[in-house]
């Protein structure tokens, strides 16, 4: 089923809270995260063609893990997501089908909540500080206290879960993993916490690595990489348009 892009299309946000959504496969999570991200950061290139969506899924910046998906893999998952009404195929006058998301309705989020969920879908587990910096590209988050209020709201609806105990460096992630994936993630994070707490790891050295100039430089690099990725996507979209004109 496809639809035209017009004012009668369903909205991408909802004021009504929804039940906790069902888990998504790792490719479905990447697709949903990319569609929400590009709708906010490169609206002129949205909805996305299949090629544009594959490019967004496989980009090396702001993604963890980095994937190498084929168009066939993405298309197979899009079929499932369309049946679940998470995405829709749209036609805006061209012959190349494009895809839009209904992620806000599916997740029951908007604003800062949507930004946090998108970053978790794209990068997995993160600290509150990392989430505040990265999600602010969607909507400004004034301070960590504001971010924690957003996380509390998401956790109360089982959309976000903590992976480590409260305190500095606490890790959070989304709750859309398949059951076996979540158990494996919890196990991996637990082993990492044990290693970091061992006498061989100096707390002072650990803090120096994760703070100060190194963190700022890391975020600046991530921002530049994201801008390059967005430019690549825009070029891919222009290439699609050129191909249609030549046809």
C-alpha positions in Angstrom: 0.0 0.0 0.0 1.3 3.4 -0.9 0.0 6.9 -0.3 0.6 10.4 -1.6 2.4 13.1 0.4 -0.3 15.6 1.3 -1.8 17.4 4.2 -4.2 14.5 4.9 -1.4 12.0 5.7 -1.3 10.8 9.3 0.7 13.0 11.6 4.2 12.0 12.8 3.5 12.9 16.4 0.8 12.1 18.9 -0.5 13.8 22.1 -1.9 10.5 23.3 0.3 8.1 25.3 0.6 4.7 23.6 1.2 1.3 25.0 4.8 0.0 25.0 5.6 -0.8 21.4 6.7 -4.3 20.4 10.4 -5.0 19.9 12.1 -4.4 16.5 14.9 -6.3 14.8 18.2 -4.6 14.6 17.7 -3.6 10.9 14.2 -2.3 11.7 15.6 -0.2 14.5 18.2 1.3 12.3 15.6 2.1 9.6 13.3 3.8 12.0 16.1 5.8 13.6 17.3 6.9 10.2 13.9 8.0 9.0 13.2 10.0 12.1 16.7 11.5 12.0 16.6 12.6 8.4 13.0 14.0 8.7 14.4 16.4 11.3 18.0 17.1 10.1 17.5 17.1 6.3 13.8 17.7 5.7 14.4 18.8 2.1 15.6 15.2 1.3 12.7 13.5 3.2 10.8 11.2 2.6 13.8 9.0 1.6 14.2 6.8 -1.4 15.4 3.2 -0.9 18.9 4.3 -2.0 18.9 7.2 0.4 17.6 5.0 3.2 20.4 2.4 2.6 23.0 5.2 2.6 21.6 6.5 5.9 21.6 3.1 7.5 25.2 2.4 6.4 26.8 5.8 7.2 29.8 5.6 9.5 29.1 8.6 11.7 26.5 8.6 14.5 25.9 4.9 14.1 26.7 2.0 16.4 27.2 -0.6 15.2 28.2 0.4 11.7 26.3 -1.7 9.2 26.7 -2.8 5.6 23.1 -3.4 4.6 22.1 -4.2 1.0 19.0 -2.6 -0.6 17.4 -6.0 -0.6 17.8 -6.4 3.2 16.4 -2.9 3.8 13.5 -3.5 1.4 12.6 -6.8 3.1 12.4 -5.1 6.5 10.4 -2.2 5.0 7.7 -4.7 3.9 7.3 -5.9 7.5 7.3 -2.4 8.9 4.7 -1.2 6.4 2.5 -4.1 7.6 3.0 -3.0 11.2 2.2 0.6 10.2 5.6 1.9 11.4 6.5 3.2 7.9 4.6 4.0 4.7 5.5 4.1 1.0 4.7 7.5 -0.5 4.7 8.9 -4.0 5.1 12.6 -4.6 4.9 12.8 -8.4 8.0 10.7 -9.2 8.3 7.1 -10.2 10.8 6.3 -7.4 8.9 5.2 -4.2 10.0 6.9 -1.0 9.4 6.1 2.6 8.3 8.1 5.6 8.0 7.0 9.3 5.1 7.0 11.8 7.6 6.5 14.6 6.2 9.2 16.8 2.8 7.5 16.9 4.4 4.0 17.2 6.6 5.1 20.1 4.2 7.6 21.6 6.8 10.3 21.8 7.5 13.8 20.6 9.9 16.7 21.1 12.9 15.9 23.3 11.6 12.4 24.0 11.7 11.7 20.2 15.3 13.0 20.0 16.5 10.8 22.9 14.8 7.7 21.4 16.3 8.4 18.0 19.8 8.6 19.4 19.3 5.4 21.3 18.0 3.7 18.2 21.0 4.9 16.2 23.8 4.4 18.7 22.6 2.1 21.4 23.5 2.5 25.1 24.7 5.9 26.2 25.3 8.1 29.3 23.0 11.0 30.1 25.7 13.4 29.1 26.1 11.8 25.7 22.4 11.7 25.2 22.0 15.4 26.1 24.7 16.4 23.6 23.6 14.2 20.7 19.8 14.6 21.1 20.1 18.4 21.3 20.6 18.4 17.5 16.9 17.5 17.2 15.6 19.8 20.0 17.7 21.8 22.5 18.0 20.2 26.0 18.9 22.9 28.5 20.7 20.9 31.0 21.2 17.4 32.5 18.3 18.0 34.9 16.0 18.4 31.9 17.4 15.3 30.3 16.9 13.3 33.4 13.2 14.3 33.5 12.9 13.1 29.9 14.6 9.8 30.8 12.3 9.4 33.8 9.2 9.8 31.6 10.5 7.3 29.0 11.5 4.8 31.7 8.0 5.1 33.3 6.6 3.9 30.0 9.2 1.1 29.6 10.6 2.8 26.5 14.0 3.3 28.1 15.8 1.1 30.7 19.0 1.7 32.8 21.8 -0.8 32.2 24.0 0.3 35.1 23.3 1.6 38.7 22.6 5.3 39.3 25.6 7.5 39.4 28.2 9.1 37.2 28.5 7.3 33.9 25.2 5.4 34.2 24.2 3.8 30.9 20.7 3.9 29.4 19.3 2.2 26.3 16.0 1.8 24.6 13.7 -1.1 25.3 13.0 -2.2 21.7 15.6 -5.0 21.6 14.5 -8.6 20.9 14.7 -10.6 24.2 17.9 -12.4 23.4 19.6 -9.2 22.2 18.8 -7.4 25.5 20.1 -10.3 27.6 23.3 -10.4 25.6 23.7 -6.6 26.0 23.1 -6.7 29.7 25.7 -9.4 30.0 28.3 -7.5 28.0 27.7 -4.3 29.9 28.0 -6.2 33.2 31.3 -7.6 32.2 32.5 -4.2 31.2 31.6 -2.7 34.6 33.5 -5.5 36.3 36.6 -4.8 34.3 36.4 -1.1 34.9 36.1 -1.8 38.7 39.2 -4.1 38.8 42.3 -2.8 40.6 44.2 -2.8 37.3 42.0 0.1 36.0 42.9 3.4 37.6 39.8 5.5 38.4 41.8 8.7 37.8 43.0 7.5 34.4 39.5 6.4 33.5 38.0 9.8 34.4 40.8 11.6 32.4 40.0 9.6 29.3 36.2 10.2 29.5 36.2 13.9 30.3 37.6 17.3 29.4 39.1 18.2 26.0 38.9 14.6 24.7 35.1 14.5 25.1 34.7 17.9 23.4 36.9 17.0 20.5 35.0 13.7 20.1 31.7 15.5 20.0 33.0 18.1 17.5 34.3 15.3 15.3 30.9 13.5 15.5 29.2 16.7 14.4 31.4 17.1 11.4 31.0 13.5 10.4 27.2 13.9 10.7 27.3 16.9 8.4 29.3 15.0 5.8 26.9 12.1 6.0 23.9 14.5 5.5 25.7 16.0 2.5 26.2 12.5 1.0 22.5 11.8 1.5 21.5 15.1 -0.2 23.8 14.1 -3.2 22.1 10.7 -3.4 18.7 12.4 -3.4 19.8 14.7 -6.2 21.1 11.8 -8.1 17.8 10.1 -7.8 16.0 13.2 -9.1 18.5 13.4 -12.1 17.9 9.8 -12.9 14.1 10.4 -13.0 14.5 13.4 -15.3 16.8 11.5 -17.7 14.2 8.7 -17.8 
